[in-house]
Amino acid sequence: MGDDQELLKLLDFYKMKQLLGLVQKRLDGLNLIDAINNRTENTNLLNEALEDIWFSFVKVGEAEMILADAAKIKCKKQEKLWSEILILKTRNL
């Protein structure tokens, strides 16, 4: 029992906490990369979630179509931007 107490005195718990934080950060980065690389899995989950949803579209006028197209273009730009940010962020890990 006395040997255990002496070993505990030799451990640097502050340094161990720092190392644990580094390991957790690296694992988070690797998990993010893995999630990005598994796009088919994400697509399958999305398809399953949307499987039971019914959409109904009614044309009201040309103005609504123009607004919808503009919103769609903005969404695509944002999606591209976020993809680029994620790729850059994963490269920095």
GULOVO-34031 format. One line per 8 residues: number of its first residue (from 1); their letters; for each residue x, y, z of C-alpha. Coordinates in Angstrom, 2 decimals. Layout:
! GULOVO-34031
NUM) A) X/Y/Z | ... .
***
This chain:
! GULOVO-34031
1) MGDDQELL) 0.00/0.00/0.00 | 2.84/2.39/0.76 | 4.30/1.88/-2.73 | 1.03/3.06/-4.29 | 1.13/6.28/-2.29 | 4.67/6.98/-3.42 | 3.77/6.35/-7.07 | 0.81/8.74/-6.76 .
9) KLLDFYKM) 3.16/11.44/-5.51 | 5.30/11.02/-8.64 | 2.40/11.53/-11.06 | 1.91/14.98/-12.56 | -1.90/15.21/-12.76 | -1.77/18.67/-14.34 | 0.31/17.32/-17.23 | -1.97/14.28/-17.52 .
17) KQLLGLVQ) -5.00/16.59/-17.80 | -3.27/18.57/-20.56 | -2.40/15.40/-22.47 | -5.96/14.10/-22.13 | -7.26/17.39/-23.57 | -4.91/17.10/-26.55 | -5.95/13.50/-27.20 | -9.65/14.41/-27.00 .
25) KRLDGLNL) -9.16/17.31/-29.43 | -7.34/15.07/-31.89 | -10.04/12.38/-31.64 | -12.72/15.02/-32.26 | -10.87/16.08/-35.39 | -10.52/12.51/-36.63 | -14.22/11.87/-35.97 | -15.10/15.00/-37.95 .
33) IDAINNRT) -12.97/13.85/-40.87 | -14.60/10.44/-40.70 | -18.08/11.98/-40.67 | -17.24/14.14/-43.70 | -15.87/11.15/-45.58 | -19.02/9.12/-44.86 | -21.34/11.29/-46.95 | -23.26/8.26/-48.22 .
41) ENTNLLNE) -24.14/7.34/-44.64 | -25.37/10.90/-44.02 | -27.35/10.83/-47.28 | -28.98/7.55/-46.29 | -29.98/8.99/-42.92 | -31.45/12.05/-44.60 | -33.34/9.90/-47.11 | -34.81/7.82/-44.31 .
49) ALEDIWFS) -35.85/10.95/-42.43 | -37.55/12.39/-45.52 | -39.14/9.11/-46.56 | -42.46/9.72/-44.79 | -42.74/13.43/-45.53 | -45.18/14.52/-48.22 | -44.51/17.74/-50.09 | -47.17/19.73/-51.91 .
57) FVKVGEAE) -46.31/22.61/-54.22 | -48.79/25.11/-55.58 | -47.78/27.72/-58.11 | -49.13/31.08/-57.02 | -47.21/33.37/-59.33 | -43.90/34.08/-61.01 | -42.63/36.25/-58.13 | -42.65/33.30/-55.74 .
65) MILADAAK) -40.66/31.21/-58.21 | -38.05/33.96/-58.54 | -37.75/34.23/-54.73 | -37.45/30.46/-54.44 | -34.67/30.39/-57.06 | -32.79/33.17/-55.28 | -33.10/31.33/-51.96 | -31.90/28.11/-53.58 .
73) IKCKKQEK) -28.84/29.86/-55.02 | -28.02/31.40/-51.61 | -28.34/28.01/-49.92 | -26.01/26.38/-52.45 | -23.43/29.14/-51.92 | -23.62/28.73/-48.14 | -23.34/24.95/-48.43 | -20.24/25.31/-50.61 .
81) LWSEILIL) -18.72/27.85/-48.21 | -19.31/25.61/-45.16 | -17.84/22.62/-47.00 | -14.70/24.61/-47.78 | -14.46/25.79/-44.17 | -14.76/22.22/-42.88 | -12.11/21.00/-45.30 | -9.71/23.78/-44.26 .
89) KTRNL) -10.44/23.14/-40.59 | -9.74/19.39/-40.92 | -6.45/20.12/-42.69 | -5.34/22.26/-39.73 | -5.90/19.41/-37.26 .
***
